[in-house]
Amino acid sequence: MDPLAPNANDWNNLGIIITFLWLALISAIITGPTLLIAHAIIPSAVATKTIDKKYDKLRPGLYLMGGIGVICIILFFCLAGFQSYAILKEIYPSFWQ
């Protein structure tokens, strides 16, 4: 199986794939601490009375932000996967033969 040399369009598509992967990483970096704060830190701190009970009202917003972040991570990985399938099909036209 001899791969074809990537042309300018292929390199552009590879750049788009890398951009989607960077966006997925940034989404994960934002989503992780948001869900950690909403699900672990705030309830624990409210239960031990370290912080006031009014901070418990922040949890639904943080969960919403975390849920949107998880959806963004999945979306960016799917977009990168679909884009990479197209580029691999161009570089390796007879991949399964």
Buried (B, 14 or more C-beta within 10 A) or exposed (E): EEEEEBEEEBEEBBEBBEBBBEBBEBBBEBBBEBBEBBBEBBBEBBEEEEEEEEBBEEBEEBBEBBBBBBEBBEBBBEBBEEBBEEBEEBBBEEEEE
